[in-house]
Amino acid sequence: MTDQNDKLLPALERIADALERLSPADKSLPDLSTDDAFVWHAEDNMLEPVLSVSHVSLGLLKGIDHVRDILQNNTQQFADGFPANNALLWGARGMGKSSLVKALHAHVKTPEGDQLVLIEIHREDIHSLPHLMNVIRRSNRRVILFCDDLSFDDEDSSYKSLKAVLEGGLQGRPDNVIFYATSNRRHLMPRDMMENERSSAITPSEAVEEKVSLSDRFGLWLGYHACSQDNYLSIIDTYLDHFDIPGDRADIHHQALAWSTTRGARSGRVAWQFIQDLAGKNKIKITP
């Protein structure tokens, strides 16, 4: 019997090798345990590790306290293994929508002390979401799937893939993934597109419902609004204190308001651009 086993073993090994060549493991997708952040490239079918995520400290995000607290609580629930909602951060540009997502990724940890995984998917790769979800489903880690500046235009049907992945389909969204998106539009569609659907469709209400139902897949709608002058100056003061930038506050406030006038808006982004200019003039090196 031993001689027969010795003869049989090499044959079994050859069969196993042949089967592995016919169905090789997907080596283009790294183990999610190797890093804490990735960028998904659908064309190459790969996750590119991000060694250092560009983010600001959560404490530096001012003027958005309400939405910050809601999203922080939702993210912590998810990290702790409890139910949580997909979130759509929409509204005024430059007010820290994407900054908040990245700051929370750095701030919130799982009960085991692990960092959540952040995976960024580009708008043009939304059609590949079902495949990416299957990749994430195989991991034991908890993942924030993030799409910045998400919106859809005429003749763009990829939003249907997003709808199915978020809540529909037989498999649905994996328990270990949550989807956060930012957009300037509450319903992710331009108003004229929705009005055209209403005017040309045989059943206008159904056509509009098809478009609006996408945003309904997000349990949290967190609106960002234009920055008031007081909030804008509060953001400026927070940066001045954090980076220990010297100078007369009244004069700096005057410069900051003049800076915002030339940009045509007051926002967290404009405040940060002003602080970078001010720090550079004072020969001070700063990092977010």
Phi and psi in degrees as GROMACS dihedral restraints (atoms count N, CA, C in turn):
[ dihedral_restraints ]
;  ai    aj    ak    al  type     phi  dphi    fc
    3     4     5     6     1   -64.4    20    10
    4     5     6     7     1   -39.7    20    10
    6     7     8     9     1   -64.4    20    10
    7     8     9    10     1   -39.0    20    10
    9    10    11    12     1   -65.3    20    10
   10    11    12    13     1   -40.6    20    10
   12    13    14    15     1   -63.7    20    10
   13    14    15    16     1   -40.0    20    10
   15    16    17    18     1   -64.3    20    10
   16    17    18    19     1   -34.0    20    10
   18    19    20    21     1   -77.0    20    10
   19    20    21    22     1   -32.8    20    10
   21    22    23    24     1   -75.3    20    10
   22    23    24    25     1   -33.1    20    10
   24    25    26    27     1   -58.9    20    10
   25    26    27    28     1   -48.1    20    10
   27    28    29    30     1   -59.8    20    10
   28    29    30    31     1   -36.8    20    10
   30    31    32    33     1   -65.1    20    10
   31    32    33    34     1   -41.4    20    10
   33    34    35    36     1   -65.1    20    10
   34    35    36    37     1   -37.7    20    10
   36    37    38    39     1   -65.2    20    10
   37    38    39    40     1   -39.6    20    10
   39    40    41    42     1   -65.1    20    10
   40    41    42    43     1   -39.0    20    10
   42    43    44    45     1   -64.3    20    10
   43    44    45    46     1   -43.1    20    10
   45    46    47    48     1   -62.8    20    10
   46    47    48    49     1   -41.4    20    10
   48    49    50    51     1   -63.9    20    10
   49    50    51    52     1   -40.1    20    10
   51    52    53    54     1   -64.6    20    10
   52    53    54    55     1   -42.7    20    10
   54    55    56    57     1   -64.1    20    10
   55    56    57    58     1   -37.4    20    10
   57    58    59    60     1   -66.6    20    10
   58    59    60    61     1   -36.2    20    10
   60    61    62    63     1   -69.2    20    10
   61    62    63    64     1   -35.0    20    10
   63    64    65    66     1   -70.7    20    10
   64    65    66    67     1   -32.4    20    10
   66    67    68    69     1  -132.9    20    10
   67    68    69    70     1    73.6    20    10
   69    70    71    72     1   -71.3    20    10
   70    71    72    73     1   152.6    20    10
   72    73    74    75     1   -65.9    20    10
   73    74    75    76     1   147.1    20    10
   75    76    77    78     1   -77.7    20    10
   76    77    78    79     1    95.6    20    10
   78    79    80    81     1   -84.7    20    10
   79    80    81    82     1    -4.5    20    10
   81    82    83    84     1   -79.3    20    10
   82    83    84    85     1   -12.7    20    10
   84    85    86    87     1  -108.1    20    10
   85    86    87    88     1   113.3    20    10
   87    88    89    90     1   -70.5    20    10
   88    89    90    91     1   159.6    20    10
   90    91    92    93     1   -67.2    20    10
   91    92    93    94     1   129.7    20    10
   93    94    95    96     1   -66.2    20    10
   94    95    96    97     1   -11.1    20    10
   96    97    98    99     1   -80.9    20    10
   97    98    99   100     1    -9.3    20    10
   99   100   101   102     1   -78.4    20    10
  100   101   102   103     1   -28.6    20    10
  102   103   104   105     1  -144.5    20    10
  103   104   105   106     1   171.6    20    10
  105   106   107   108     1  -105.0    20    10
  106   107   108   109     1    -5.5    20    10
  108   109   110   111     1  -150.4    20    10
  109   110   111   112     1   142.1    20    10
  111   112   113   114     1  -142.9    20    10
  112   113   114   115     1   159.1    20    10
  114   115   116   117     1  -117.4    20    10
  115   116   117   118     1   129.0    20    10
  117   118   119   120     1   -86.3    20    10
  118   119   120   121     1   127.5    20    10
  120   121   122   123     1  -114.8    20    10
  121   122   123   124     1   101.0    20    10
  123   124   125   126     1   -65.8    20    10
  124   125   126   127     1   -39.1    20    10
  126   127   128   129     1   -61.6    20    10
  127   128   129   130     1   -37.6    20    10
  129   130   131   132     1   -95.3    20    10
  130   131   132   133     1    -1.4    20    10
  132   133   134   135     1    54.4    20    10
  133   134   135   136     1    50.1    20    10
  135   136   137   138     1  -146.6    20    10
  136   137   138   139     1   158.0    20    10
  138   139   140   141     1  -107.6    20    10
  139   140   141   142     1   120.2    20    10
  141   142   143   144     1   -92.8    20    10
  142   143   144   145     1   118.8    20    10
  144   145   146   147     1   -63.3    20    10
  145   146   147   148     1   141.3    20    10
  147   148   149   150     1  -109.6    20    10
  148   149   150   151     1   112.3    20    10
  150   151   152   153     1   -72.0    20    10
  151   152   153   154     1   -32.1    20    10
  153   154   155   156     1  -141.9    20    10
  154   155   156   157     1   111.4    20    10
  156   157   158   159     1   -77.5    20    10
  157   158   159   160     1   128.5    20    10
  159   160   161   162     1   -75.5    20    10
  160   161   162   163     1   109.7    20    10
  162   163   164   165     1  -149.0    20    10
  163   164   165   166     1   160.9    20    10
  165   166   167   168     1  -104.5    20    10
  166   167   168   169     1   158.3    20    10
  168   169   170   171     1   -64.7    20    10
  169   170   171   172     1   142.4    20    10
  171   172   173   174     1   -57.1    20    10
  172   173   174   175     1   -33.9    20    10
  174   175   176   177     1   -69.0    20    10
  175   176   177   178     1   -15.7    20    10
  177   178   179   180     1   -87.3    20    10
  178   179   180   181     1    -7.5    20    10
  180   181   182   183     1   -87.5    20    10
  181   182   183   184     1   105.7    20    10
  183   184   185   186     1  -112.4    20    10
  184   185   186   187     1   157.7    20    10
  186   187   188   189     1    80.7    20    10
  187   188   189   190     1     3.3    20    10
  189   190   191   192     1  -131.3    20    10
  190   191   192   193     1    33.6    20    10
  192   193   194   195     1   -56.2    20    10
  193   194   195   196     1   -41.6    20    10
  195   196   197   198     1   -64.6    20    10
  196   197   198   199     1   -52.4    20    10
  198   199   200   201     1   -68.8    20    10
  199   200   201   202     1   -32.3    20    10
  201   202   203   204     1   -61.5    20    10
  202   203   204   205     1   -46.3    20    10
  204   205   206   207     1   -65.5    20    10
  205   206   207   208     1   -40.2    20    10
  207   208   209   210     1   -64.1    20    10
  208   209   210   211     1   -47.6    20    10
  210   211   212   213     1   -70.8    20    10
  211   212   213   214     1   -32.9    20    10
  213   214   215   216     1   -64.9    20    10
  214   215   216   217     1   -43.9    20    10
  216   217   218   219     1   -63.0    20    10
  217   218   219   220     1   -42.3    20    10
  219   220   221   222     1   -63.3    20    10
  220   221   222   223     1   -42.2    20    10
  222   223   224   225     1   -68.1    20    10
  223   224   225   226     1   -38.9    20    10
  225   226   227   228     1   -67.4    20    10
  226   227   228   229     1   -38.9    20    10
  228   229   230   231     1   -57.3    20    10
  229   230   231   232     1   -46.5    20    10
  231   232   233   234     1   -62.5    20    10
  232   233   234   235     1   -44.6    20    10
  234   235   236   237     1   -62.3    20    10
  235   236   237   238     1   -32.7    20    10
  237   238   239   240     1   -81.2    20    10
  238   239   240   241     1    -2.5    20    10
  240   241   242   243     1    91.6    20    10
  241   242   243   244     1    13.6    20    10
  243   244   245   246     1  -103.7    20    10
  244   245   246   247     1   165.5    20    10
  246   247   248   249     1   -59.6    20    10
  247   248   249   250     1   143.5    20    10
  249   250   251   252     1  -152.1    20    10
  250   251   252   253     1   164.1    20    10
  252   253   254   255     1  -103.1    20    10
  253   254   255   256     1   149.7    20    10
  255   256   257   258     1   -64.0    20    10
  256   257   258   259     1   151.2    20    10
  258   259   260   261     1  -132.1    20    10
  259   260   261   262     1   136.0    20    10
  261   262   263   264     1  -112.4    20    10
  262   263   264   265     1   116.2    20    10
  264   265   266   267     1   -99.9    20    10
  265   266   267   268     1   113.0    20    10
  267   268   269   270     1  -130.0    20    10
  268   269   270   271     1   159.5    20    10
  270   271   272   273     1   127.4    20    10
  271   272   273   274     1  -150.9    20    10
  273   274   275   276     1   -54.9    20    10
  274   275   276   277     1   138.6    20    10
  276   277   278   279     1   -73.4    20    10
  277   278   279   280     1   151.5    20    10
  279   280   281   282     1    74.9    20    10
  280   281   282   283     1    12.3    20    10
  282   283   284   285     1  -100.6    20    10
  283   284   285   286     1     9.9    20    10
  285   286   287   288     1    97.2    20    10
  286   287   288   289     1    27.1    20    10
  288   289   290   291     1   -65.1    20    10
  289   290   291   292     1   -56.6    20    10
  291   292   293   294     1   -70.2    20    10
  292   293   294   295     1   -31.7    20    10
  294   295   296   297     1   -62.1    20    10
  295   296   297   298     1   -36.6    20    10
  297   298   299   300     1   -67.0    20    10
  298   299   300   301     1   -41.4    20    10
  300   301   302   303     1   -62.0    20    10
  301   302   303   304     1   -45.8    20    10
  303   304   305   306     1   -69.0    20    10
  304   305   306   307     1   -35.7    20    10
  306   307   308   309     1   -66.4    20    10
  307   308   309   310     1   -39.4    20    10
  309   310   311   312     1   -69.2    20    10
  310   311   312   313     1   -35.7    20    10
  312   313   314   315     1   -58.0    20    10
  313   314   315   316     1   -41.1    20    10
  315   316   317   318     1   -75.7    20    10
  316   317   318   319     1   -26.4    20    10
  318   319   320   321     1   -89.9    20    10
  319   320   321   322     1   -39.5    20    10
  321   322   323   324     1   -89.3    20    10
  322   323   324   325     1   132.4    20    10
  324   325   326   327     1  -122.9    20    10
  325   326   327   328     1   158.9    20    10
  327   328   329   330     1   -76.6    20    10
  328   329   330   331     1   165.2    20    10
  330   331   332   333     1   -56.4    20    10
  331   332   333   334     1   -26.3    20    10
  333   334   335   336     1   -81.4    20    10
  334   335   336   337     1    -2.0    20    10
  336   337   338   339     1    88.1    20    10
  337   338   339   340     1     4.1    20    10
  339   340   341   342     1   -79.4    20    10
  340   341   342   343     1   151.6    20    10
  342   343   344   345     1   -77.5    20    10
  343   344   345   346     1   141.5    20    10
  345   346   347   348     1   -63.6    20    10
  346   347   348   349     1   151.5    20    10
  348   349   350   351     1   -88.9    20    10
  349   350   351   352     1   133.7    20    10
  351   352   353   354     1  -111.8    20    10
  352   353   354   355     1   121.1    20    10
  354   355   356   357     1  -118.2    20    10
  355   356   357   358     1   120.8    20    10
  357   358   359   360     1   -94.4    20    10
  358   359   360   361     1   129.5    20    10
  360   361   362   363     1  -116.7    20    10
  361   362   363   364     1   131.6    20    10
  363   364   365   366     1   -77.0    20    10
  364   365   366   367     1   152.9    20    10
  366   367   368   369     1   -52.8    20    10
  367   368   369   370     1   -41.5    20    10
  369   370   371   372     1   -73.6    20    10
  370   371   372   373     1    -8.2    20    10
  372   373   374   375     1  -103.6    20    10
  373   374   375   376     1    10.8    20    10
  375   376   377   378     1   -58.3    20    10
  376   377   378   379     1   -31.8    20    10
  378   379   380   381     1   -61.6    20    10
  379   380   381   382     1   -21.9    20    10
  381   382   383   384     1   -91.5    20    10
  382   383   384   385     1     6.7    20    10
  384   385   386   387     1   -55.5    20    10
  385   386   387   388     1   -42.7    20    10
  387   388   389   390     1   -56.8    20    10
  388   389   390   391     1   -41.2    20    10
  390   391   392   393     1   -67.2    20    10
  391   392   393   394     1   -44.1    20    10
  393   394   395   396     1   -62.2    20    10
  394   395   396   397     1   -39.1    20    10
  396   397   398   399     1   -60.9    20    10
  397   398   399   400     1   -37.4    20    10
  399   400   401   402     1   -66.3    20    10
  400   401   402   403     1   -34.3    20    10
  402   403   404   405     1   -64.4    20    10
  403   404   405   406     1   -46.3    20    10
  405   406   407   408     1   -66.8    20    10
  406   407   408   409     1   -36.2    20    10
  408   409   410   411     1   -58.2    20    10
  409   410   411   412     1   -28.8    20    10
  411   412   413   414     1   -79.5    20    10
  412   413   414   415     1    -8.5    20    10
  414   415   416   417     1   -95.5    20    10
  415   416   417   418     1   152.9    20    10
  417   418   419   420     1   -89.5    20    10
  418   419   420   421     1    -9.5    20    10
  420   421   422   423     1   -84.0    20    10
  421   422   423   424     1   158.0    20    10
  423   424   425   426     1   -95.1    20    10
  424   425   426   427     1   133.9    20    10
  426   427   428   429     1  -124.7    20    10
  427   428   429   430     1   131.4    20    10
  429   430   431   432     1   -95.3    20    10
  430   431   432   433     1   114.9    20    10
  432   433   434   435     1   -93.7    20    10
  433   434   435   436     1   122.9    20    10
  435   436   437   438     1  -125.3    20    10
  436   437   438   439     1   128.5    20    10
  438   439   440   441     1  -124.4    20    10
  439   440   441   442     1   118.8    20    10
  441   442   443   444     1   -92.3    20    10
  442   443   444   445     1   139.2    20    10
  444   445   446   447     1    58.3    20    10
  445   446   447   448     1    52.9    20    10
  447   448   449   450     1   -83.6    20    10
  448   449   450   451     1   129.3    20    10
  450   451   452   453     1  -163.4    20    10
  451   452   453   454     1   164.3    20    10
  453   454   455   456     1  -133.5    20    10
  454   455   456   457     1   143.8    20    10
  456   457   458   459     1  -116.7    20    10
  457   458   459   460     1  -176.5    20    10
  459   460   461   462     1   -56.7    20    10
  460   461   462   463     1   147.1    20    10
  462   463   464   465     1    64.6    20    10
  463   464   465   466     1    13.0    20    10
  465   466   467   468     1  -103.6    20    10
  466   467   468   469     1   109.9    20    10
  468   469   470   471     1  -102.7    20    10
  469   470   471   472     1     4.9    20    10
  471   472   473   474     1   -67.6    20    10
  472   473   474   475     1   -15.6    20    10
  474   475   476   477     1   -62.8    20    10
  475   476   477   478     1   -23.2    20    10
  477   478   479   480     1   -67.2    20    10
  478   479   480   481     1   -34.1    20    10
  480   481   482   483     1   -64.2    20    10
  481   482   483   484     1   -40.2    20    10
  483   484   485   486     1   -65.8    20    10
  484   485   486   487     1   -42.4    20    10
  486   487   488   489     1   -58.7    20    10
  487   488   489   490     1   -46.7    20    10
  489   490   491   492     1   -65.5    20    10
  490   491   492   493     1   -38.6    20    10
  492   493   494   495     1   -72.4    20    10
  493   494   495   496     1   -39.8    20    10
  495   496   497   498     1   -65.1    20    10
  496   497   498   499     1   -45.3    20    10
  498   499   500   501     1  -140.3    20    10
  499   500   501   502     1   -18.6    20    10
  501   502   503   504     1   -96.0    20    10
  502   503   504   505     1  -167.0    20    10
  504   505   506   507     1    78.1    20    10
  505   506   507   508     1   165.8    20    10
  507   508   509   510     1   -70.0    20    10
  508   509   510   511     1   -40.5    20    10
  510   511   512   513     1   -83.9    20    10
  511   512   513   514     1   -32.7    20    10
  513   514   515   516     1    69.3    20    10
  514   515   516   517     1  -169.2    20    10
  516   517   518   519     1   -78.8    20    10
  517   518   519   520     1   131.9    20    10
  519   520   521   522     1   -59.5    20    10
  520   521   522   523     1   148.9    20    10
  522   523   524   525     1   -64.6    20    10
  523   524   525   526     1   -22.3    20    10
  525   526   527   528     1   -97.9    20    10
  526   527   528   529     1    17.1    20    10
  528   529   530   531     1  -135.4    20    10
  529   530   531   532     1   143.9    20    10
  531   532   533   534     1  -133.4    20    10
  532   533   534   535     1   146.8    20    10
  534   535   536   537     1  -111.9    20    10
  535   536   537   538     1   121.1    20    10
  537   538   539   540     1  -115.6    20    10
  538   539   540   541     1   133.4    20    10
  540   541   542   543     1  -134.7    20    10
  541   542   543   544     1   149.8    20    10
  543   544   545   546     1  -117.0    20    10
  544   545   546   547     1   148.9    20    10
  546   547   548   549     1  -161.6    20    10
  547   548   549   550     1   153.6    20    10
  549   550   551   552     1   -82.1    20    10
  550   551   552   553     1   -11.0    20    10
  552   553   554   555     1  -113.2    20    10
  553   554   555   556     1   134.3    20    10
  555   556   557   558     1   -67.6    20    10
  556   557   558   559     1   -38.2    20    10
  558   559   560   561     1  -103.3    20    10
  559   560   561   562     1     8.7    20    10
  561   562   563   564     1    66.3    20    10
  562   563   564   565     1     2.0    20    10
  564   565   566   567     1  -124.4    20    10
  565   566   567   568     1   142.9    20    10
  567   568   569   570     1   -65.8    20    10
  568   569   570   571     1   146.6    20    10
  570   571   572   573     1   -58.8    20    10
  571   572   573   574     1   -40.0    20    10
  573   574   575   576     1   -66.4    20    10
  574   575   576   577     1   -30.3    20    10
  576   577   578   579     1   -65.7    20    10
  577   578   579   580     1   -43.0    20    10
  579   580   581   582     1   -67.6    20    10
  580   581   582   583     1   -38.2    20    10
  582   583   584   585     1   -68.6    20    10
  583   584   585   586     1   -36.0    20    10
  585   586   587   588     1   -64.2    20    10
  586   587   588   589     1   -40.6    20    10
  588   589   590   591     1   -60.6    20    10
  589   590   591   592     1   -40.7    20    10
  591   592   593   594     1   -66.3    20    10
  592   593   594   595     1   -39.6    20    10
  594   595   596   597     1   -79.7    20    10
  595   596   597   598     1   -27.8    20    10
  597   598   599   600     1  -101.8    20    10
  598   599   600   601     1   -15.8    20    10
  600   601   602   603     1   -77.8    20    10
  601   602   603   604     1   151.2    20    10
  603   604   605   606     1   -66.0    20    10
  604   605   606   607     1   -40.7    20    10
  606   607   608   609     1  -118.9    20    10
  607   608   609   610     1    88.0    20    10
  609   610   611   612     1   -54.7    20    10
  610   611   612   613     1   -42.2    20    10
  612   613   614   615     1   -64.3    20    10
  613   614   615   616     1   -37.5    20    10
  615   616   617   618     1   -68.3    20    10
  616   617   618   619     1   -37.1    20    10
  618   619   620   621     1   -64.6    20    10
  619   620   621   622     1   -42.2    20    10
  621   622   623   624     1   -68.9    20    10
  622   623   624   625     1   -40.9    20    10
  624   625   626   627     1   -58.1    20    10
  625   626   627   628     1   -36.1    20    10
  627   628   629   630     1   -60.4    20    10
  628   629   630   631     1   -37.8    20    10
  630   631   632   633     1   -78.4    20    10
  631   632   633   634     1   -45.7    20    10
  633   634   635   636     1   -68.3    20    10
  634   635   636   637     1   -27.7    20    10
  636   637   638   639     1   -63.5    20    10
  637   638   639   640     1   -18.6    20    10
  639   640   641   642     1   -63.4    20    10
  640   641   642   643     1   -48.9    20    10
  642   643   644   645     1   -67.1    20    10
  643   644   645   646     1   -22.8    20    10
  645   646   647   648     1   -66.3    20    10
  646   647   648   649     1   -18.3    20    10
  648   649   650   651     1   -71.3    20    10
  649   650   651   652     1   -13.3    20    10
  651   652   653   654     1   -95.3    20    10
  652   653   654   655     1   117.8    20    10
  654   655   656   657     1   -69.3    20    10
  655   656   657   658     1   -25.4    20    10
  657   658   659   660     1  -116.3    20    10
  658   659   660   661     1   124.2    20    10
  660   661   662   663     1  -110.9    20    10
  661   662   663   664     1   109.9    20    10
  663   664   665   666     1  -110.1    20    10
  664   665   666   667     1   109.1    20    10
  666   667   668   669     1   -89.2    20    10
  667   668   669   670     1   136.0    20    10
  669   670   671   672     1  -109.2    20    10
  670   671   672   673     1   135.5    20    10
  672   673   674   675     1  -120.7    20    10
  673   674   675   676     1   164.3    20    10
  675   676   677   678     1   -56.3    20    10
  676   677   678   679     1   146.6    20    10
  678   679   680   681     1   -81.3    20    10
  679   680   681   682     1   129.3    20    10
  681   682   683   684     1   -75.1    20    10
  682   683   684   685     1   166.0    20    10
  684   685   686   687     1   -63.2    20    10
  685   686   687   688     1   -41.0    20    10
  687   688   689   690     1   -63.5    20    10
  688   689   690   691     1   -43.2    20    10
  690   691   692   693     1   -65.3    20    10
  691   692   693   694     1   -38.9    20    10
  693   694   695   696     1   -61.0    20    10
  694   695   696   697     1   -45.8    20    10
  696   697   698   699     1   -70.5    20    10
  697   698   699   700     1   -30.0    20    10
  699   700   701   702     1   -65.4    20    10
  700   701   702   703     1   -38.8    20    10
  702   703   704   705     1   -63.3    20    10
  703   704   705   706     1   -42.9    20    10
  705   706   707   708     1   -59.2    20    10
  706   707   708   709     1   -46.4    20    10
  708   709   710   711     1   -64.4    20    10
  709   710   711   712     1   -37.1    20    10
  711   712   713   714     1   -61.2    20    10
  712   713   714   715     1   -43.4    20    10
  714   715   716   717     1   -66.6    20    10
  715   716   717   718     1   -41.0    20    10
  717   718   719   720     1   -60.7    20    10
  718   719   720   721     1   -43.6    20    10
  720   721   722   723     1   -68.8    20    10
  721   722   723   724     1   -43.0    20    10
  723   724   725   726     1   -64.8    20    10
  724   725   726   727     1   -40.4    20    10
  726   727   728   729     1   -97.8    20    10
  727   728   729   730     1     2.4    20    10
  729   730   731   732     1    54.1    20    10
  730   731   732   733     1    51.3    20    10
  732   733   734   735     1   -89.1    20    10
  733   734   735   736     1   121.6    20    10
  735   736   737   738     1   -78.9    20    10
  736   737   738   739     1   166.5    20    10
  738   739   740   741     1   135.6    20    10
  739   740   741   742     1   161.8    20    10
  741   742   743   744     1   -72.5    20    10
  742   743   744   745     1   123.3    20    10
  744   745   746   747     1   -61.9    20    10
  745   746   747   748     1   -42.1    20    10
  747   748   749   750     1   -61.4    20    10
  748   749   750   751     1   -40.9    20    10
  750   751   752   753     1   -68.5    20    10
  751   752   753   754     1   -41.2    20    10
  753   754   755   756     1   -64.8    20    10
  754   755   756   757     1   -39.3    20    10
  756   757   758   759     1   -61.2    20    10
  757   758   759   760     1   -41.4    20    10
  759   760   761   762     1   -61.8    20    10
  760   761   762   763     1   -43.7    20    10
  762   763   764   765     1   -64.6    20    10
  763   764   765   766     1   -40.4    20    10
  765   766   767   768     1   -65.3    20    10
  766   767   768   769     1   -39.0    20    10
  768   769   770   771     1   -68.6    20    10
  769   770   771   772     1   -39.2    20    10
  771   772   773   774     1   -63.7    20    10
  772   773   774   775     1   -39.3    20    10
  774   775   776   777     1   -61.6    20    10
  775   776   777   778     1   -44.1    20    10
  777   778   779   780     1   -66.1    20    10
  778   779   780   781     1   -32.3    20    10
  780   781   782   783     1   -64.3    20    10
  781   782   783   784     1   -40.3    20    10
  783   784   785   786     1   -69.5    20    10
  784   785   786   787     1   -23.4    20    10
  786   787   788   789     1   -90.3    20    10
  787   788   789   790     1   -12.3    20    10
  789   790   791   792     1    76.7    20    10
  790   791   792   793     1    14.1    20    10
  792   793   794   795     1  -165.0    20    10
  793   794   795   796     1   156.6    20    10
  795   796   797   798     1  -113.8    20    10
  796   797   798   799     1   125.3    20    10
  798   799   800   801     1  -159.7    20    10
  799   800   801   802     1   170.3    20    10
  801   802   803   804     1   -62.1    20    10
  802   803   804   805     1   -37.3    20    10
  804   805   806   807     1   -64.6    20    10
  805   806   807   808     1   -44.1    20    10
  807   808   809   810     1   -64.6    20    10
  808   809   810   811     1   -38.2    20    10
  810   811   812   813     1   -61.9    20    10
  811   812   813   814     1   -43.5    20    10
  813   814   815   816     1   -65.4    20    10
  814   815   816   817     1   -38.7    20    10
  816   817   818   819     1   -64.7    20    10
  817   818   819   820     1   -39.0    20    10
  819   820   821   822     1   -64.8    20    10
  820   821   822   823     1   -43.5    20    10
  822   823   824   825     1   -62.8    20    10
  823   824   825   826     1   -39.3    20    10
  825   826   827   828     1   -61.0    20    10
  826   827   828   829     1   -42.4    20    10
  828   829   830   831     1   -66.0    20    10
  829   830   831   832     1   -43.3    20    10
  831   832   833   834     1   -65.5    20    10
  832   833   834   835     1   -43.3    20    10
  834   835   836   837     1   -63.6    20    10
  835   836   837   838     1   -40.0    20    10
  837   838   839   840     1   -62.6    20    10
  838   839   840   841     1   -40.6    20    10
  840   841   842   843     1   -66.7    20    10
  841   842   843   844     1   -29.6    20    10
  843   844   845   846     1   -93.6    20    10
  844   845   846   847     1     9.9    20    10
  846   847   848   849     1    57.6    20    10
  847   848   849   850     1    39.4    20    10
  849   850   851   852     1  -112.7    20    10
  850   851   852   853     1   127.9    20    10
  852   853   854   855     1   -87.8    20    10
  853   854   855   856     1   130.6    20    10
  855   856   857   858     1  -131.2    20    10
  856   857   858   859     1   150.8    20    10
  858   859   860   861     1  -134.6    20    10
  859   860   861   862     1   147.0    20    10
